[in-house]
Amino acid sequence: MMRFVLYRTGQAAVVLVLASIVIFAAVHLLPGDPAAIYAGSNATPDVIASVHRSFGLDQPLPVQYIDWLANVLRGNLGVSFVSDVPVSQLIGQTLPVTLALGFATIAFAVFVGLGCGVVAARNRGRWIDRLVAAYNVVGLGVPNFWLGFVLLIVFAAKLRWFPVGGDPSAS
């Protein structure tokens, strides 16, 4: 059992490192210069070069990745180029609402999933069982991003049951 846990932990570590490399590379492939964004639209080339040096953006990509990874492992997520606020502070501000939304989603999914399973099991072979099966096929077949967009339009924009975006208690 311990061998299996160590094997899975090793696999997870490899996946995390590979994912971090892919994400780091993808962020660097995005158009635009983060130093120019940080410095502002009226910044001179000297100011942009100074920002490059101060954030280590003048280093080769492998050096930038190692520095970034070392900082992340120490808990230093850096400073947002857009708002000039520490990223950990931004995460801390939004984490309670994100966790509440996540737990509400999980609770809803468990409630609906168990409910559908019980109804289908109690009515095996009947029309309600086939209806639940069709609901599952459609639910699993529809892309999540599209379903989310449709639900946002219906429940937030049309019915106005929920806010379209953001935390309503923050305003």
N, C-alpha and C positions, 0 to 999 in steps of 0.2 A: 504493500500500500504506500509506504513512504517513497519507494522508488518511483511509483506512478505520480505522486505529488511533485517530487523533484523534477521529473521529466516534463510535466505540464507547466511547472513554474519556469523551467528553462525555455520551453516553447513560447510562453507568454512574454518573457524577456526579449527573445529574438523578434517577435512580432512587434513589440513596443519600439525597439530600436529601429527596425525597418520602417515602421509607420512614421516615426519621428524624422527619419532621413527623407522619406518621400514628401512629407508635409513641409519640412524645411526647404527642400528643393523647389516645391511648388510655389511657396511664398516668394522665393527669389525669382521665379519665372514670371510673376505678375508684372504687368506693365506699370511704369512709373518708378520714381526714385523716392524711397521713404525719407531720405535726408532732405530732399527738396520739399516734400510735403511738410515735414517737421519744421523746416526753416521758414516756410511761408512763401507766398507767390512773389514777393518783392526781394527775395534773398539774392545776394551776389554769389558768384561762383566761389569766392573765398569762404563765405559763411557756410555754403553747402559742403565744401571740402572739410571745414572744421567739424561739421556735424558728422560727416563720414568718419573722421578720425575719432571723435568722442564716442560714437556707438560701435566702433570697430568694423564699420562697413568697408573700410579700405583694405581689410585683410582678405586673403584667399578664402573661398567658401568652406573648405574643410576646417580651417582655423576658426572661422565664424561659428560653424556647427559645434565644434568641441567647446568653445567658450560658452555658447548658448546652452548646451547640454549640461555643462558644469554649473552654470547659474541656475538652471531649472532644478537640478538635483539638490542645490542648496536652498531652494525655495524662492529664489530671486527670479521673478518672471519678467522683469524689465519694466520699461515705461512705454505707455501707448504713444505712438507717433502722432496720433490724431488729437488726443485730449491732453497729452503731457501729464498724465496721472499714472501712478504705478498700476500695473495690470492686476496685481493681487488685490488692490483696493477696488478696482472695477468688478472683479469676480466676487469679492465680498459683498458688494452692494446688491448684486443680482442673484446671489446664491440662494437666499431664502425663498424668493419667488420661484426660482427654477426648481428647487426641491419640492415645494408645495405643488407645483404643476406636475412634476414627475410622479409624485406619490398619488395625486388625484387620478392621473392617467392610468397608473398601474391598478389602483383600486377599481376604476371603471372597467378596465379590461378584464380583471378577474371576475367582477360581478357579472358582466355580460357573457364572458366565456363560460362560467359555471352555470349561469342561467340557461344559456343555449344548450349546453351539454345535458343538463337535467331534463329540459323539455324534450330534447331529441331522444334521450334514453327512455323516458317514460312513454313516448309515442312512437316507438320503433316501427318503421315501415309505413307509417301513416303520412298524410299530406304535411303535417307540421314538421315531421322529421325531414322530409324532402325540402321544405322551406328553409329550415335551419341549415341544411347542407348547401343549398343554393346561396344563402347569406354568407356562409363560410367561403365558398368558391369565389363569390364576387369580392368579399372583403380581403381575401388573400391575393386575388388577381389584379386589383386596382392598385396602381403605384401610390405609395404613401404621400408623396409630395402633391400629387393631383387630388387625392382625397382630402388632404389637409386644406388645400386651397378651396375646394368646393365647400367644405364644412365652414371655413372662415367666411365665405361669401354668404352662406345660408344663415348661420347662427350669429355672426357678428355684424355683417353689413345689412342683411335684409331683416332679420328678426330682432336685432340689437339686444340679444340676451347677454352677450359678452363683449368686452372691449376689443377693437380690431388689433391693437398692439399695445405693449407696455403694461406696467403695473398700475391698475386704477387707484390703489391706495397710496401711490407715490405722489400723486398730484394734489 
